[in-house]
């Protein structure tokens, strides 16, 4: 019998699988879109058409389900495709959903436009305030509670066990965007969530070269999960085989990448907190973060590789600090091996909820000293100007 392996080993060795036909330690790519039938027109291996059947998807889906403590996973063509599939599959006209106020702005904007079109009412709430969350759900009408934690760009952390209890008491399902925490730091399904969503373009892939999304379910025999399968099939939001293979390649180094980046993020957060040119640091690993106690209870092995800080001054001062960065790259997105700095309000546009003096950091795997020296010189150069 094979030993019970730790998550790090399962990821690195792709569930301890070896290609039986060749002995290869690297899984193959299957680019086929269609599959042959026998003389009686039966499918040889149960695979019919590439929109719903591709062996290249199976290993990353199985690995993700295992890492999240879930029953099954589905890959999608992007994080937005995965997230919107949840709404399309689970909400009908007249339904109500509750969503975190602090969340990825692209999905928030989509919900604000899609909800009225589909006659679905969406209530945005500060999900860290459990009383507010409890008041927002409507028993018998609320079908979905959508939580992002830690939430972009303030890194609010929601008590998932309490949120699951509130959602289920109202007859709603709890879906959690755990793109930032990753299964390295949090497993929402084990805390009561029904679904976990990942923008797999980010930390799961980790190399800024794949667009992908993923959903993981707690129960595979759930009618809502079957509805999600149908949405992916019918809308065609499938991941290409090469992208699925690249995602699997990224997952093999997930733990070493995320653990290193999280340690560096914690170090940078502490140093930024003490810098006189910084007004405030938003990182759930700091005791000063309003949700630190929740994060310490529900996250493990670190607090993630994302943080934000508020520069003393206005938007122009913050942008000037970003402009002076030489190691941090001025780019959108997160979760890659390279560190990024972003003036979030500029990227999100005029309806952004981000403070105008906020800079968001996605911490990569570079030398912590190089990253700190870069931030320090940028802050000090701006302060002297």
C-alpha positions in Angstrom: 0.0 0.0 0.0 1.2 3.6 -0.8 1.9 5.7 2.3 -0.5 8.6 3.2 1.4 11.5 1.7 1.4 15.2 2.7 0.0 17.8 0.4 3.4 19.1 -0.5 4.4 15.6 -1.8 1.1 15.1 -3.6 1.6 18.4 -5.4 5.3 17.8 -6.3 4.7 14.3 -7.6 1.2 14.9 -9.1 -0.6 12.6 -6.7 2.3 10.1 -6.9 1.4 9.3 -10.5 3.7 7.9 -13.1 2.7 7.5 -16.8 2.3 3.7 -17.0 2.9 3.5 -20.7 6.3 5.2 -20.7 7.4 5.6 -17.1 7.6 9.4 -17.6 7.6 11.5 -14.4 6.0 14.3 -16.4 2.3 13.8 -17.4 1.6 14.0 -21.2 -0.6 16.5 -23.0 -3.6 15.3 -24.9 -4.6 17.8 -27.6 -7.4 15.6 -29.1 -10.8 17.2 -29.4 -12.6 14.0 -30.4 -12.3 10.3 -29.6 -12.9 7.1 -31.7 -15.8 4.6 -31.1 -15.7 0.9 -31.6 -17.7 -1.1 -34.2 -20.8 -0.9 -32.0 -20.4 2.8 -31.7 -19.5 2.7 -28.1 -16.8 5.1 -26.8 -13.6 3.3 -26.2 -12.7 5.1 -23.0 -15.8 7.0 -22.1 -14.4 10.2 -23.7 -16.5 11.9 -26.4 -15.6 15.5 -27.2 -13.0 18.0 -26.0 -15.4 20.6 -24.7 -16.1 18.3 -21.7 -13.6 15.5 -22.0 -9.8 15.8 -22.0 -7.4 13.6 -20.0 -5.1 16.6 -19.6 -7.6 18.1 -17.3 -8.0 15.1 -15.0 -4.8 15.3 -13.0 -4.9 19.0 -12.1 -8.6 18.6 -11.2 -7.9 15.6 -9.1 -4.9 17.3 -7.4 -6.9 20.5 -6.7 -9.8 18.5 -5.2 -7.3 16.6 -3.0 -5.5 19.7 -1.8 -8.7 21.5 -1.0 -10.2 18.6 0.8 -13.0 18.5 -1.7 -14.9 15.8 -3.7 -14.3 17.1 -7.3 -12.9 20.0 -9.2 -13.6 21.6 -12.6 -11.2 23.7 -14.7 -12.4 26.8 -16.6 -10.9 29.1 -19.2 -10.4 31.9 -16.6 -11.2 32.8 -13.0 -14.1 35.0 -14.3 -15.5 32.1 -16.3 -15.4 29.9 -13.1 -17.0 32.6 -11.0 -19.7 33.6 -13.4 -20.6 29.9 -14.0 -21.5 29.7 -10.3 -24.0 32.6 -10.8 -25.4 31.2 -14.0 -25.9 27.7 -12.6 -27.2 28.6 -9.2 -29.3 31.8 -9.6 -32.6 32.2 -11.5 -34.7 35.4 -11.9 -36.1 36.6 -8.6 -33.2 35.1 -6.6 -31.1 37.0 -4.1 -27.4 36.7 -3.4 -25.0 38.4 -0.9 -21.4 39.3 -1.9 -18.4 40.7 -0.1 -18.1 44.4 -0.6 -14.3 44.0 -0.7 -13.6 41.8 -3.7 -12.1 41.6 -7.1 -13.4 44.7 -8.9 -13.9 42.9 -12.2 -16.4 40.5 -10.6 -18.0 43.2 -8.6 -18.6 45.3 -11.7 -20.0 42.2 -13.6 -22.4 41.5 -10.8 -23.6 45.1 -10.7 -24.4 44.9 -14.5 -25.5 41.2 -14.7 -27.8 41.2 -11.6 -30.4 43.7 -13.0 -30.3 42.1 -16.4 -31.1 38.7 -15.0 -33.5 40.0 -12.4 -31.2 38.8 -9.6 -30.7 41.1 -6.6 -27.2 41.4 -5.3 -26.5 42.8 -1.8 -22.9 43.9 -1.1 -22.0 43.8 2.5 -18.9 44.0 4.8 -18.6 40.3 5.3 -16.2 40.7 8.2 -19.1 42.1 10.2 -21.1 38.9 11.0 -24.1 40.9 12.2 -24.2 42.7 8.9 -23.9 39.5 7.0 -26.6 37.9 9.0 -28.9 40.8 8.4 -28.2 40.8 4.7 -29.3 37.1 4.0 -33.0 36.4 3.4 -34.2 33.0 4.5 -35.9 31.3 1.5 -34.8 33.9 -1.0 -31.0 34.2 -0.7 -29.5 31.4 -2.8 -25.8 32.2 -2.7 -23.3 34.0 -0.4 -20.1 34.9 -2.2 -17.1 35.6 0.0 -13.5 36.6 -1.0 -10.9 36.1 1.7 -8.4 37.5 2.0 -10.2 40.2 0.0 -8.6 42.5 -2.6 -7.1 45.0 -2.0 -7.5 45.5 1.8 -7.0 41.8 2.6 -10.0 41.6 4.8 -10.4 38.1 6.3 -13.9 36.7 6.8 -14.7 34.1 9.5 -15.6 31.3 7.1 -17.1 28.9 9.7 -19.4 31.6 10.9 -20.3 32.7 7.3 -21.1 29.1 6.4 -23.4 28.7 9.4 -25.2 32.0 8.5 -25.6 31.0 4.8 -26.8 27.5 5.5 -29.3 28.7 8.1 -30.9 30.8 5.4 -30.9 27.9 2.9 -28.1 29.5 0.9 -24.8 28.0 -0.4 -21.5 29.5 0.5 -18.9 30.0 -2.3 -15.4 31.3 -1.4 -12.9 32.9 -3.7 -9.7 31.6 -2.1 -7.3 32.7 -4.9 -5.0 34.6 -2.5 -5.0 32.1 0.4 -4.5 29.0 -1.9 -4.8 25.6 -0.3 -1.4 26.2 1.2 -2.9 28.6 3.7 -6.6 27.8 3.9 -9.1 25.1 3.0 -12.6 26.7 3.1 -14.5 23.5 2.4 -13.2 22.1 5.7 -14.7 25.2 7.4 -18.1 24.6 5.9 -18.0 26.2 2.5 -19.9 24.5 -0.4 -17.7 25.7 -3.2 -14.2 27.1 -3.6 -13.2 29.2 -6.6 -9.7 30.0 -7.7 -8.4 32.4 -10.3 -5.8 29.7 -11.2 -4.0 32.3 -13.3 -2.6 33.5 -10.1 -0.8 31.5 -7.4 -1.9 28.1 -8.6 -0.1 28.5 -11.9 2.4 31.0 -10.5 4.3 32.0 -13.6 2.1 34.7 -15.2 1.7 32.7 -18.4 -1.8 31.0 -18.1 -5.4 32.2 -17.9 -7.3 29.6 -16.0 -10.0 29.2 -13.3 -11.1 26.4 -11.1 -14.0 25.3 -8.9 -13.9 22.7 -6.2 -17.0 21.2 -4.5 -17.5 19.7 -1.1 -20.1 17.2 -2.5 -19.9 15.7 -6.0 -23.5 14.2 -5.9 -24.9 17.7 -5.4 -27.4 18.8 -8.0 -25.8 22.3 -8.0 -22.5 20.7 -9.0 -24.1 18.8 -11.9 -25.6 22.2 -13.0 -22.1 23.7 -13.0 -20.9 20.9 -15.2 -23.7 21.6 -17.6 -22.9 25.3 -17.7 -19.3 24.6 -18.5 -20.3 22.2 -21.3 -23.0 24.4 -22.8 -21.2 27.7 -22.5 -17.8 26.2 -23.6 -15.7 27.9 -21.0 -13.1 25.1 -21.1 -9.4 25.3 -20.5 -7.2 24.3 -23.4 -5.0 21.2 -22.9 -1.7 23.1 -23.1 -2.9 25.6 -20.5 -4.1 22.7 -18.3 -0.6 21.1 -18.6 1.1 24.4 -17.7 -1.3 24.8 -14.7 -0.3 21.3 -13.5 3.4 22.2 -14.0 2.8 25.3 -11.8 0.9 23.3 -9.1 4.0 21.1 -8.7 5.9 24.0 -7.1 2.9 25.6 -5.3 4.0 25.0 -1.8 7.6 26.1 -2.2 6.6 29.2 -4.1 3.7 30.3 -1.9 5.5 29.6 1.4 8.6 31.6 0.4 6.6 34.5 -1.0 4.4 34.5 2.2 7.5 34.7 4.4 8.9 37.6 2.4 5.5 39.4 2.4 5.4 39.1 6.2 8.9 40.6 6.5 8.1 43.4 4.1 4.8 44.2 6.0 6.7 44.5 9.3 9.4 46.8 7.8 6.8 48.9 6.0 4.8 49.2 9.2 7.8 50.8 10.9 8.7 53.2 8.0 7.8 56.9 8.6 6.7 57.4 5.0 4.0 54.8 5.4 0.6 55.7 6.8 -0.8 52.2 7.2 0.0 48.6 6.2 -2.8 46.1 5.3 -1.6 42.6 5.9 -3.6 39.9 7.9 -0.4 38.6 9.4 0.1 41.9 11.3 -1.5 42.2 14.8 -2.6 45.7 13.7 -4.8 44.3 10.9 -8.5 44.4 12.1 -9.0 40.7 11.1 -5.7 39.3 12.4 -7.4 37.2 15.1 -9.6 35.5 12.5 -6.7 35.0 10.1 -4.6 33.5 12.8 -7.4 31.0 13.7 -8.4 30.0 10.1 -5.2 30.3 8.1 -2.2 28.1 8.5 1.5 28.2 7.5 1.4 31.9 6.8 -0.9 34.7 5.8 -0.4 34.9 2.0 1.9 36.9 -0.3 -0.4 39.9 -0.9 -0.3 43.2 1.1 -1.1 46.8 0.6 0.2 49.9 2.2 -0.9 53.5 2.3 1.7 56.1 1.4 1.6 59.3 3.5 0.2 61.8 1.1 -2.2 61.7 -1.9 -2.6 59.6 -5.0 0.3 61.5 -6.7 2.6 60.6 -3.8 1.6 56.9 -4.1 2.1 56.8 -7.9 5.5 58.5 -7.5 6.6 55.7 -5.1 5.5 53.1 -7.6 7.3 55.0 -10.4 10.5 54.9 -8.4 10.5 51.1 -8.0 13.2 49.3 -9.9 12.8 45.6 -8.8 9.0 45.6 -8.3 7.3 45.6 -11.7 4.5 48.0 -12.3 1.9 45.6 -13.6 -1.6 44.2 -12.8 -2.3 40.7 -11.6 -0.7 38.7 -8.8 0.7 35.4 -7.8 3.6 35.1 -10.1 7.2 34.4 -9.3 8.0 38.1 -10.0 7.0 40.9 -7.5 4.5 43.5 -8.7 3.5 47.0 -7.4 0.2 48.6 -8.4 -1.7 51.8 -7.8 -5.0 50.0 -7.3 -7.3 53.0 -7.7 -5.8 53.8 -11.1 -6.2 50.2 -12.3 -9.8 49.9 -11.0 -10.9 53.2 -12.4 -13.3 55.9 -11.1 -15.6 53.5 -9.2 -12.7 52.0 -7.2 -13.2 51.5 -3.5 -9.4 51.5 -2.9 -7.9 54.5 -1.0 -6.2 56.8 -3.4 -2.9 56.5 -1.6 -2.9 52.7 -1.6 -0.3 50.6 -3.3 -0.8 46.9 -3.7 2.1 44.4 -3.7 2.2 40.9 -5.1 5.3 39.4 -3.5 7.3 36.9 -5.6 10.2 34.7 -4.9 13.1 37.2 -5.3 15.6 38.0 -2.5 13.7 39.6 0.4 16.6 42.0 0.8 16.4 43.2 -2.8 12.7 43.7 -2.5 13.0 45.7 0.8 15.9 47.8 -0.6 13.7 48.7 -3.6 10.7 49.7 -1.5 12.9 51.7 0.9 14.7 53.7 -1.8 11.3 54.4 -3.5 9.8 55.7 -0.3 12.8 57.7 0.7 13.3 59.2 -2.8 9.6 60.3 -2.8 9.9 61.7 0.7 12.9 63.8 -0.3 11.4 65.2 -3.5 
